[in-house]
Amino acid sequence: MESKRMELKPVGRVIRVQDDGTATLRIDDEYRDGLRGLEEFSHVWVMWWGHRSSRDVLTVHPLRGRVPRRYGVFATRSPDRPNPILMCLCELLTVYPRSGVLKVRELDALEGSPVLDVKPFIPGYDEPEGDVRTPGWARRARRRPRD
């Protein structure tokens, strides 16, 4: 199989993650025009690069080891994977287009993580139609509770 190289360029960075579950992202100057209209949405998908992830891992115990059976990384949300492109659905709290700052809630990225993209959550479009099938451990999964 022929290996093809791809180049991803970050559009910004995660500059702060707070204990209360909020995070601050800064979008680079050249991409700030892309923030127009984003403030009209309540939730966004944030995609980032797992710069501290292990790229040689193919199987994991899901939910940070709480599931005894090993699953392939493509069947989990583990940050450790061959191409650590990670994503999270976040509540959008504020958008400051001129400074390129976004404040979101429930981002599970680390400070310094390169942001690859931001997309609005669109109900009906981002939700599958019909029955959804998941293993038992995934149905029991919930976001980490905040103190």
N, CA, C and O of each residue as an XYZ file, in Angstrom:
588
protein
N       0.839     -1.183      0.000
C       0.000      0.000      0.000
C       0.879      1.238      0.000
O       1.842      1.331      0.760
N       0.549      2.154     -0.829
C       1.327      3.379     -0.963
C       1.060      4.310      0.214
O      -0.091      4.548      0.579
N       2.119      4.827      0.796
C       1.981      5.764      1.919
C       1.864      7.179      1.368
O       2.721      7.638      0.613
N       0.803      7.855      1.750
C       0.600      9.236      1.320
C       0.692     10.136      2.542
O       0.054      9.876      3.562
N       1.465     11.163      2.439
C       1.615     12.102      3.545
C       0.507     13.140      3.478
O       0.091     13.576      2.405
N       0.053     13.515      4.646
C      -0.945     14.575      4.763
C      -0.370     15.630      5.681
O       0.423     15.326      6.572
N      -0.763     16.846      5.467
C      -0.297     17.916      6.335
C      -1.498     18.584      6.989
O      -2.415     19.049      6.312
N      -1.477     18.624      8.303
C      -2.502     19.330      9.061
C      -1.858     20.563      9.663
O      -0.744     20.498     10.183
N      -2.548     21.672      9.595
C      -2.029     22.902     10.177
C      -3.013     23.356     11.253
O      -4.189     23.570     10.958
N      -2.557     23.504     12.485
C      -3.470     23.963     13.535
C      -4.052     25.334     13.208
O      -3.398     26.174     12.589
N      -5.292     25.541     13.637
C      -5.922     26.856     13.475
C      -5.834     27.661     14.771
O      -6.201     28.835     14.799
N      -5.356     27.040     15.831
C      -5.235     27.717     17.118
C      -4.713     26.762     18.172
O      -4.176     25.701     17.856
N      -4.877     27.151     19.434
C      -4.394     26.349     20.572
C      -5.375     26.443     21.721
O      -6.131     27.405     21.849
N      -5.339     25.403     22.561
C      -6.031     25.453     23.850
C      -5.074     26.203     24.773
O      -3.964     25.737     25.031
N      -5.500     27.356     25.267
C      -4.578     28.140     26.083
C      -4.823     28.018     27.579
O      -3.956     28.346     28.388
N      -6.024     27.540     27.943
C      -6.288     27.377     29.372
C      -7.402     26.370     29.585
O      -8.415     26.392     28.886
N      -7.206     25.484     30.560
C      -8.236     24.534     30.990
C      -8.390     24.723     32.485
O      -7.421     24.604     33.235
N      -9.613     25.017     32.924
C      -9.855     25.305     34.333
C     -10.533     24.133     35.031
O     -11.159     23.292     34.385
N     -10.405     24.084     36.339
C     -10.990     23.006     37.140
C     -12.510     22.963     37.061
O     -13.105     21.912     37.300
N     -13.152     24.084     36.731
C     -14.617     24.112     36.680
C     -15.172     23.569     35.361
O     -16.377     23.636     35.120
N     -14.296     23.035     34.511
C     -14.756     22.443     33.259
C     -14.756     23.395     32.080
O     -15.145     23.005     30.979
N     -14.330     24.635     32.279
C     -14.275     25.569     31.159
C     -12.867     25.598     30.569
O     -11.881     25.329     31.255
N     -12.801     25.927     29.300
C     -11.517     26.013     28.606
C     -11.535     27.229     27.696
O     -12.590     27.670     27.239
N     -10.366     27.752     27.446
C     -10.199     28.899     26.557
C      -9.340     28.473     25.373
O      -8.256     27.912     25.535
N      -9.853     28.756     24.184
C      -9.127     28.476     22.946
C      -8.773     29.810     22.301
O      -9.532     30.774     22.406
N      -7.635     29.867     21.642
C      -7.295     31.057     20.863
C      -7.058     30.626     19.425
O      -6.187     29.805     19.137
N      -7.862     31.202     18.522
C      -7.738     30.931     17.096
C      -6.721     31.919     16.518
O      -6.755     33.109     16.831
N      -5.828     31.419     15.681
C      -4.785     32.255     15.096
C      -5.379     33.354     14.217
O      -6.466     33.204     13.659
N      -4.641     34.467     14.106
C      -5.096     35.646     13.355
C      -5.639     35.303     11.973
O      -6.705     35.782     11.586
N      -4.910     34.476     11.231
C      -5.283     34.219      9.842
C      -6.593     33.450      9.692
O      -7.131     33.367      8.588
N      -7.123     32.878     10.797
C      -8.358     32.089     10.734
C      -9.538     32.757     11.449
O     -10.634     32.197     11.476
N      -9.336     33.918     12.013
C     -10.389     34.541     12.835
C     -11.632     34.908     12.056
O     -12.725     34.925     12.623
N     -11.501     35.200     10.786
C     -12.684     35.486      9.979
C     -13.621     34.281      9.931
O     -14.826     34.429      9.728
N     -13.060     33.096     10.118
C     -13.859     31.873     10.125
C     -14.777     31.745     11.330
O     -15.609     30.839     11.380
N     -14.636     32.643     12.306
C     -15.493     32.614     13.498
C     -16.822     33.341     13.287
O     -17.702     33.270     14.145
N     -16.980     34.035     12.166
C     -18.213     34.800     11.924
C     -19.435     33.908     12.013
O     -19.511     32.880     11.339
N     -20.386     34.295     12.837
C     -21.645     33.569     12.977
C     -21.619     32.432     13.981
O     -22.667     31.880     14.317
N     -20.437     32.072     14.466
C     -20.350     30.946     15.406
C     -21.099     31.232     16.704
O     -21.602     30.310     17.347
N     -21.174     32.496     17.090
C     -21.842     32.867     18.344
C     -23.336     32.554     18.327
O     -23.983     32.598     19.373
N     -23.889     32.243     17.166
C     -25.312     31.911     17.068
C     -25.606     30.469     17.500
O     -26.769     30.077     17.595
N     -24.572     29.694     17.756
C     -24.725     28.297     18.145
C     -24.451     28.122     19.637
O     -23.647     28.851     20.218
N     -25.124     27.154     20.249
C     -24.914     26.888     21.679
C     -23.828     25.849     21.918
O     -23.225     25.820     22.991
N     -23.569     24.991     20.926
C     -22.601     23.909     21.083
C     -21.731     23.792     19.836
O     -22.175     24.065     18.721
N     -20.489     23.381     20.048
C     -19.552     23.201     18.943
C     -18.776     21.909     19.116
O     -18.567     21.438     20.234
N     -18.353     21.345     18.000
C     -17.398     20.248     17.988
C     -16.018     20.884     17.923
O     -15.758     21.714     17.052
N     -15.144     20.507     18.825
C     -13.759     20.974     18.776
C     -12.894     19.764     18.440
O     -12.963     18.733     19.109
N     -12.086     19.902     17.407
C     -11.139     18.862     17.017
C      -9.742     19.365     17.346
O      -9.396     20.506     17.039
N      -8.941     18.506     17.971
C      -7.586     18.904     18.317
C      -6.646     17.734     18.149
O      -7.068     16.585     18.022
N      -5.360     18.047     18.151
C      -4.321     17.034     18.003
C      -3.859     16.606     19.382
O      -3.512     17.445     20.213
N      -3.854     15.299     19.631
C      -3.407     14.767     20.916
C      -1.882     14.746     20.974
O      -1.258     13.701     20.787
N      -1.300     15.887     21.230
C       0.156     16.040     21.157
C       0.911     15.237     22.218
O       2.127     15.078     22.114
N       0.221     14.736     23.221
C       0.863     13.883     24.232
C       0.376     12.438     24.158
O       0.656     11.643     25.055
N      -0.334     12.103     23.117
C      -0.868     10.752     22.956
C       0.204      9.785     22.473
O       1.174     10.181     21.826
N       0.011      8.511     22.799
C       0.875      7.451     22.279
C       0.334      7.029     20.927
O      -0.852      6.721     20.805
N       1.178      7.010     19.916
C       0.728      6.699     18.565
C       0.935      5.246     18.180
O       0.559      4.839     17.081
N       1.529      4.456     19.068
C       1.788      3.056     18.746
C       0.836      2.102     19.462
O       1.075      0.894     19.476
N      -0.218      2.613     20.045
C      -1.192      1.812     20.786
C      -2.350      1.442     19.860
O      -2.894      2.302     19.167
N      -2.724      0.159     19.851
C      -3.855     -0.278     19.025
C      -4.998     -0.876     19.835
O      -6.118     -0.956     19.332
N      -4.750     -1.299     21.079
C      -5.827     -1.813     21.931
C      -5.726     -1.172     23.306
O      -4.633     -0.887     23.797
N      -6.885     -0.949     23.921
C      -6.951     -0.298     25.229
C      -8.109     -0.875     26.036
O      -8.983     -1.549     25.493
N      -8.103     -0.606     27.322
C      -9.254     -0.848     28.185
C     -10.035      0.457     28.209
O      -9.532      1.445     28.744
N     -11.257      0.506     27.647
C     -12.015      1.760     27.580
C     -12.295      2.367     28.957
O     -12.144      1.731     30.000
N     -12.706      3.613     28.898
C     -13.074      4.396     30.083
C     -11.934      4.432     31.096
O     -12.125      4.210     32.292
N     -10.753      4.716     30.579
C      -9.555      4.866     31.418
C      -9.289      3.628     32.264
O      -8.917      3.723     33.433
N      -9.487      2.472     31.652
C      -9.176      1.213     32.322
C     -10.304      0.598     33.111
O     -10.116     -0.463     33.706
N     -11.484      1.226     33.144
C     -12.592      0.690     33.946
C     -13.313     -0.477     33.279
O     -14.111     -1.155     33.926
N     -13.048     -0.723     32.006
C     -13.648     -1.857     31.300
C     -12.582     -2.943     31.205
O     -11.507     -2.693     30.659
N     -12.854     -4.153     31.727
C     -11.822     -5.195     31.761
C     -11.391     -5.712     30.382
O     -10.227     -6.069     30.202
N     -12.301     -5.757     29.416
C     -11.977     -6.270     28.082
C     -11.214     -5.214     27.275
O     -11.513     -4.022     27.352
N     -10.239     -5.665     26.513
C      -9.512     -4.764     25.614
C     -10.306     -4.578     24.320
O     -10.893     -5.525     23.797
N     -10.314     -3.364     23.820
C     -10.953     -3.028     22.554
C      -9.923     -2.347     21.663
O      -8.961     -1.756     22.154
N     -10.127     -2.434     20.357
C      -9.278     -1.686     19.434
C      -9.538     -0.192     19.589
O     -10.659      0.218     19.890
N      -8.516      0.611     19.387
C      -8.668      2.060     19.589
C      -9.734      2.664     18.689
O     -10.315      3.692     19.037
N     -10.006      2.049     17.533
C     -11.033      2.589     16.651
C     -12.440      2.332     17.185
O     -13.407      2.897     16.674
N     -12.564      1.486     18.208
C     -13.850      1.215     18.856
C     -13.957      1.942     20.190
O     -14.842      1.643     20.992
N     -13.060      2.895     20.430
C     -13.057      3.647     21.692
C     -12.808      5.128     21.431
O     -12.557      5.543     20.300
N     -12.882      5.905     22.490
C     -12.545      7.331     22.430
C     -11.170      7.597     23.029
O     -10.869      8.732     23.399
N     -10.336      6.573     23.130
C      -9.002      6.728     23.699
C      -8.202      7.781     22.940
O      -8.252      7.820     21.711
N      -7.466      8.634     23.648
C      -6.594      9.593     22.963
C      -5.371      8.925     22.340
O      -4.736      9.492     21.452
N      -5.043      7.725     22.804
C      -3.909      6.988     22.262
C      -4.374      6.235     21.022
O      -5.234      5.358     21.103
N      -3.795      6.585     19.867
C      -4.210      6.018     18.589
C      -3.194      6.424     17.531
O      -2.429      7.362     17.753
N      -3.163      5.739     16.377
C      -2.155      6.045     15.364
C      -2.149      7.514     14.913
O      -1.081      8.103     14.745
N      -3.302      8.088     14.722
C      -3.428      9.505     14.364
C      -4.311     10.161     15.415
O      -5.536     10.113     15.302
N      -3.723     10.769     16.427
C      -4.510     11.276     17.548
C      -5.286     12.558     17.229
O      -5.037     13.625     17.790
N      -6.239     12.404     16.301
C      -7.177     13.488     16.010
C      -8.340     13.277     16.968
O      -9.080     12.301     16.850
N      -8.495     14.178     17.901
C      -9.477     14.023     18.971
C     -10.584     15.045     18.802
O     -10.385     16.103     18.205
N     -11.760     14.716     19.337
C     -12.898     15.622     19.202
C     -13.766     15.579     20.438
O     -13.796     14.588     21.169
N     -14.468     16.668     20.656
C     -15.333     16.762     21.820
C     -16.476     17.719     21.504
O     -16.274     18.763     20.883
N     -17.668     17.353     21.938
C     -18.816     18.245     21.823
C     -18.820     19.134     23.050
O     -18.874     18.638     24.176
N     -18.762     20.442     22.846
C     -18.646     21.404     23.948
C     -19.763     22.432     23.898
O     -20.260     22.784     22.828
N     -20.145     22.903     25.074
C     -21.037     24.049     25.136
C     -20.211     25.290     24.823
O     -19.147     25.494     25.408
N     -20.695     26.115     23.907
C     -20.006     27.350     23.540
C     -20.496     28.468     24.450
O     -21.667     28.845     24.404
N     -19.607     28.992     25.270
C     -19.979     30.023     26.235
C     -19.846     31.423     25.662
O     -20.771     32.227     25.783
N     -18.719     31.731     25.043
C     -18.504     33.053     24.452
C     -17.581     32.947     23.256
O     -16.755     32.040     23.156
N     -17.744     33.906     22.347
C     -16.880     34.029     21.176
C     -16.436     35.479     21.106
O     -17.261     36.392     21.123
N     -15.136     35.686     21.027
C     -14.565     37.024     20.843
C     -13.827     37.006     19.505
O     -12.628     36.730     19.468
N     -14.537     37.300     18.390
C     -13.931     37.148     17.066
C     -12.676     38.005     16.852
O     -11.734     37.560     16.196
N     -12.654     39.198     17.384
C     -11.496     40.076     17.138
C     -10.218     39.543     17.763
O      -9.138     39.666     17.185
N     -10.344     38.946     18.953
C      -9.148     38.387     19.607
C      -8.976     36.901     19.308
O      -7.944     36.313     19.632
N      -9.993     36.294     18.686
C      -9.919     34.878     18.356
C     -10.107     33.957     19.539
O      -9.723     32.789     19.486
N     -10.697     34.472     20.614
C     -10.861     33.674     21.834
C     -12.251     33.046     21.875
O     -13.262     33.708     21.642
N     -12.268     31.743     22.179
C     -13.514     31.017     22.421
C     -13.451     30.466     23.829
O     -12.411     29.964     24.256
N     -14.548     30.553     24.548
C     -14.653     29.899     25.847
C     -15.695     28.816     25.706
O     -16.803     29.053     25.225
N     -15.318     27.604     26.141
C     -16.202     26.448     26.019
C     -16.249     25.692     27.343
O     -15.395     25.871     28.212
N     -17.259     24.853     27.474
C     -17.375     23.996     28.659
C     -17.307     22.542     28.218
O     -17.870     22.170     27.188
N     -16.611     21.718     29.005
C     -16.504     20.264     28.810
C     -15.544     19.852     27.698
O     -15.771     18.838     27.038
N     -14.489     20.608     27.482
C     -13.441     20.196     26.552
C     -12.450     19.347     27.319
O     -11.958     19.769     28.365
N     -12.145     18.153     26.821
C     -11.215     17.304     27.557
C      -9.806     17.314     26.957
O      -9.072     16.332     27.068
N      -9.439     18.416     26.329
C      -8.087     18.590     25.797
C      -7.162     19.124     26.889
O      -7.609     19.560     27.950
N      -5.878     19.079     26.603
C      -4.872     19.607     27.526
C      -4.462     21.013     27.107
O      -4.564     21.374     25.935
N      -4.002     21.796     28.060
C      -3.454     23.108     27.713
C      -2.316     22.908     26.727
O      -1.496     22.004     26.886
N      -2.272     23.745     25.722
C      -1.244     23.648     24.702
C      -1.627     22.776     23.522
O      -0.907     22.744     22.524
N      -2.753     22.061     23.614
C      -3.168     21.200     22.499
C      -3.440     22.034     21.253
O      -4.130     23.050     21.334
N      -2.910     21.623     20.102
C      -3.211     22.319     18.852
C      -4.666     22.067     18.450
O      -5.107     20.919     18.404
N      -5.403     23.127     18.161
C      -6.789     23.025     17.693
C      -6.760     22.885     16.174
O      -6.174     23.713     15.477
N      -7.400     21.827     15.667
C      -7.423     21.566     14.230
C      -8.640     22.170     13.547
O      -8.562     22.600     12.396
N      -9.769     22.201     14.258
C     -10.995     22.706     13.642
C     -12.053     22.941     14.713
O     -11.984     22.377     15.805
N     -13.019     23.771     14.390
C     -14.195     24.025     15.225
C     -15.385     23.992     14.283
O     -15.379     24.650     13.243
N     -16.415     23.219     14.648
C     -17.608     23.112     13.812
C     -18.844     23.236     14.697
O     -18.834     22.770     15.836
N     -19.904     23.856     14.191
C     -21.125     23.958     15.000
C     -21.831     22.610     15.112
O     -21.821     21.812     14.174
N     -22.439     22.370     16.258
C     -23.321     21.215     16.441
C     -24.674     21.599     15.865
O     -25.235     22.636     16.221
N     -25.193     20.768     14.982
C     -26.486     21.048     14.358
C     -27.425     19.889     14.667
O     -27.261     18.803     14.111
N     -28.424     20.102     15.558
C     -29.375     19.026     15.877
C     -30.062     18.518     14.611
O     -30.385     19.295     13.713
N     -30.276     17.231     14.553
C     -30.891     16.628     13.382
C     -29.876     16.279     12.310
O     -30.074     15.325     11.558
N     -28.801     17.031     12.229
C     -27.737     16.756     11.267
C     -26.641     15.921     11.920
O     -26.104     14.999     11.307
N     -26.317     16.250     13.157
C     -25.261     15.553     13.891
C     -25.776     14.371     14.698
O     -25.042     13.798     15.503
N     -27.019     14.010     14.488
C     -27.613     12.885     15.205
C     -28.074     11.841     14.196
O     -28.717     12.182     13.204
N     -27.752     10.574     14.438
C     -28.159      9.546     13.482
C     -29.657      9.281     13.540
O     -30.306      9.495     14.564
N     -30.188      8.811     12.416
C     -31.588      8.401     12.378
C     -31.663      6.916     12.698
O     -30.714      6.175     12.443
N     -32.770      6.487     13.247
C     -32.969      5.070     13.525
C     -32.294      4.622     14.808
O     -31.855      5.430     15.627
N     -32.226      3.316     14.952
C     -31.639      2.733     16.152
C     -30.128      2.906     16.158
O     -29.470      2.812     15.122
N     -29.595      3.160     17.342
C     -28.152      3.287     17.524
C     -27.682      2.089     18.332
O     -28.261      1.767     19.370
N     -26.634      1.429     17.856
C     -26.103      0.244     18.525
C     -24.772      0.585     19.185
O     -23.881      1.132     18.535
N     -24.630      0.265     20.472
C     -23.372      0.452     21.206
C     -23.210     -0.699     22.187
O     -24.202     -1.294     22.607
N     -21.960     -1.025     22.563
C     -21.767     -2.053     23.590
C     -22.212     -1.527     24.949
O     -22.339     -0.318     25.146
N     -22.446     -2.438     25.877
C     -22.936     -2.057     27.201
C     -22.078     -1.028     27.905
O     -22.607     -0.096     28.512
N     -20.744     -1.177     27.835
C     -19.874     -0.211     28.532
C     -20.054      1.199     27.983
O     -19.948      2.167     28.737
N     -20.326      1.337     26.677
C     -20.496      2.663     26.082
C     -21.835      3.281     26.483
O     -21.940      4.499     26.620
N     -22.865      2.438     26.672
C     -24.165      2.969     27.115
C     -24.086      3.484     28.543
O     -24.828      4.392     28.919
N     -23.189      2.910     29.341
C     -23.034      3.338     30.737
C     -22.072      4.519     30.883
O     -21.983      5.112     31.957
N     -21.363      4.858     29.828
C     -20.353      5.932     29.892
C     -21.027      7.283     30.062
O     -22.042      7.572     29.428
N     -20.470      8.075     30.894
C     -20.920      9.456     31.114
C     -19.687     10.331     31.229
O     -18.604      9.862     31.578
N     -19.864     11.583     30.936
C     -18.750     12.510     31.143
C     -18.395     12.554     32.597
O     -19.219     12.289     33.472
N     -17.150     12.893     32.840
C     -16.687     12.981     34.225
C     -17.473     14.041     34.979
O     -17.626     15.156     34.481
N     -17.979     13.722     36.170
C     -18.688     14.746     36.955
C     -17.711     15.802     37.445
O     -16.567     15.496     37.784
N     -18.165     17.031     37.479
C     -17.352     18.133     37.979
C     -17.665     18.375     39.446
O     -18.813     18.247     39.870
N     -16.654     18.722     40.214
C     -16.860     19.014     41.642
C     -17.466     20.377     41.839
O     -17.708     20.787     42.975
